[in-house]
């Protein structure tokens, strides 16, 4: 992918407040860059996680630390009115509890020294067609699960010698295969949220005899920890029961599980709180980096626009680090400047072509 054009295209994504098109960028550049050049950029070979790492690596190396964490999560960018294909298709949204049409992607986000940078991604591609036995309707599915994608991203981060100790993820990625990979093969630690219906044994003897019980039936005080054994995991785990308060002052219970038995309640919950950075990343990627603003229609152009949006987010995060202004303040500043320019141009047109309003 042409680096200079990519840099220009990401600038365009960050400075735009409506749809982003090849024609729009060409007009903005007064024809110095043609529509066809931008189209060729988006039609070039599909960008991959490897290209993202090569792009972000120089910036990661300046902020990485042993205290850094790797966060795994997925999100969906809805595209209700775009034609369906392998990546623009129907996915189950666990936040909305319904199927939505759009791009489903899994991200590896690195957070260190108050900076968050995406270091890997996988887009869910539903390339297999099948007939649902219950409904008789034709459907799509991916040959690779999101948990398998997560394990690929984790392996890549370790292979890239990224500095971190803990991997954080929500309940959807707390698969036993992932836990075993992290602790036994990669020699890292994890803190995952667990669904309340997951079953644990309270001792090695109970595990050997198959005596498991749901974690929400355990006699545990709020904001406490205990040692447990999870089915399918050979090593003991630290279970955390956390009572938390929402923004609306309602309360909820969260169960966490960690491979690091040296932790107690406060450090475990403090470290896991960093997982929220991935939610902020998803929000800014969609709202500030023009993820949804492209009219591209093919798998290749949609993938490359997605990649460019990731690069735009990285650029925005670097600007935040340099200016000490958050993403939204930076975008607001661009918007005000654009509005002022438009307002001044309108005043100039009025002065030139419209008679003064009679007194």
Order of alpha helices (4+ residues) and beta strands (2+ residues): alpha-alpha-alpha-alpha-beta-beta-beta-beta-beta-beta-alpha-beta-alpha-beta-beta-alpha-beta-beta-beta-beta-alpha-alpha-alpha-alpha
